[in-house]
Amino acid sequence: AELARNGVTTSTVGLGTEFNESLLTKMADAGEGQAHYGQTPEDLEDSFAEEFQILNKACLRKVTLSVTAGTGVVA
């Protein structure tokens, strides 16, 4: 929960039938992320697209930009 408050979440992926759905769901819930399941890799395409979209947005948080004017430049 503390990590999630700071913008760090945990999502999980289960592929096929040989995974512990209960464990993956609990991990995702605890990490305030999402649990994704699919029988084939193709089943997970939308899930991965969604997760990458979230990551892309997250990369732009808390950004600071500093600009120093060069000699002779009036700011």
Buried (B, 14 or more C-beta within 10 A) or exposed (E): EEEEEEEEBBBBBBBEEEEEEEEBBEBBEEBBBBBBBBEEEEEBEEBBEEBEEBEEEEEEEEEEEEEEEEEEEEE
